[in-house]
Amino acid sequence: MPSHWSYPSSVTQYAEVPNHIAWRAVGDDFTQLNFVTTVTDLKHISNTAVNDIKMKTYYLVLTRFHWSGLPAAISGIQVQVNVKRLGRITDDTVSLYFNQGIGENRANADLANDKVYGGETDVWGLETLTPAMMRDPNFGIVLRYQSHPNWPHSAAPIMQHVQIRAW
């Protein structure tokens, strides 16, 4: 039986490189992850003379989950993310986090707004995942989005919610 869905109480952001697109917030910390958007649109600009210009967001690190009903042994993790993609924004990174991205990156090209990653018997490629790790305030999820790799566009993702549960 899975735990109850849990929501992050800490959401921070960081950039791999400064020209990536930040999420709108006060400083680097979000007090609530609800209808959070980027400071500007992600763009894919077609440029056949040089190379297409494609943009990525800052990484969002979601941690400090308050667990209810966490199993004694972890056999699977499921993450549900709802982000309005406007038909163009794709996943770049969807990974578990423990002081850094860990396990397999579950990013895919599906453009659905509401997506589920993992499941009852899926530990994201990790050999060890314990309840103690999951209760640690540094455990969570890391997300990043990118402009569509094939279609030119200008659109801003709108993050609506992220939740996680364990079996």
N, C-alpha and C positions, 0 to 999 in steps of 0.2 A: 504494500500500500504506500502511495507516495506521501511525502510531506505536504503541508499546505503551501500554496504559492507564496513566495517571499519577494519583497521589493527592496531595492537598495535604499540605504539612508545616507550614503555618501556617493556623490558623483563628481569626478574631477575630469579634467581634460589636459592633454599634452600633445605637442606637435613633434613629428619626426623631423620635419623641416619647417622653417618659419612661413613659407608661402602656402602651406596647407590652410584650409578654411576652418576657423574657430567656430565653436558653438556659442550662441548668445548667452551671456551669463554675467554675473557680477564677479569679477576676478576669475579665478579658475574653478571655484566651487559652485555647485548648484544646490539650492535648498530643496527643490522639488523637480523631478523629471516628469514634466507634463507639458506637452506642446512646446518643447524646446526646439528652436531652429538654428540654423547657421547664420553668421553675421552677414553673409552674402550668398548668392546662388553658387552652386557647383556648376561648372561649365565644361562642355566638351565643344571645343572650337575646331572646326575642320580647317586644316592647313596642309594642302598637298605639296606645297613647295618645300616645306621643312618637315614637320611632323605635327600631327594633331596635338592640341593642348587639352589635357584631361586633368581634372582637379580631384583632390581627396580632402576629407574632413580631418580635423584633429581626432586623436583617439579619445573615446569616452571610457573611463574606468569607473565601473559601478561596484561598490563594495559595501561592507557593513550591513549584511542581510540579517534580519531577525527571524530565526527559524522557529517553526512550530511543527512538531511531529517528525523531526529529522530521524530517519532510521538508524539503528545501531551499526549497521554496515551499509555502505553505499554501493548499489549495483547499477545505478544510472542517474543521469542528470538531464533535465529538460529545461530549455530556455525558450520563452516566448517573447517576441519583440514586435511592437507595432510602431511602424514609422511610415508616414505618408511619403511615398517615393515619387509621386507625380509621373509615374510611368517611365522614369529614366534613371533614378538613383539606384545603384547596385551595392551589394555587400562588398567590402574589402576585407574586413576582419570581424569574425565572430568567434571568440575564444574564451575559455575559462581564464581566470587570472589569480595568481598567488604571488604577489610582489613583481610579477611580470606575466606576459601571456604564456599559458601552459596548455599542453594537449594539442589536439588537432584544431586547425582553423576550419570552422564550418561554413564560411562564407560561400554563397552560391549566386548564380545569376538570376534567380527567380525574382520577379518584380512585384510580388504580392506585398501588400501593406502589412498584413498580419502573418508572421512566419514563426514556425516552431522548429527548434533545433534539438537534436538528441532524443532520448527516450528512456524507457524502463531498464534497458540492459546496455546502455551506451555511456561509458565513462570517458568519452572524448579522447581515446587513445592513451589514457594515463594508466600506469601500472598501480599506482597507489592514490586513492582518494578516500580520506577518512572524515568522519563527522567532526573531529577536532580541527582539521584543515578548513572545513566549510564554516565552522563557527569563528574562525580567526577573522579579525576585522580587515585583514589584507586579502581575503579570498573574495572573488567576484567574477565579473564578466568584463571583457574589453571589446569595444565595438568601434568600427570605422567604416565610412561609406565613401564611394567614389562616383564620379560622373560615369554615365553609361559608356562602355568601351567602344561601341559601334555607332551610336546615334548622336549627332550634334544636338545640343540642348542647353538650356539655362534654367535650373530649378534648384530650390532649396529643400532639403529633407526636413520633415517635421516629426521629431521623436514624440510619441504619445505615451508609451509605457514599456517597461521591461520587467519581467518576472522570472523566477527560477524555482524549481522544485527538485526533490531528490527521491529516489527509490532505494 
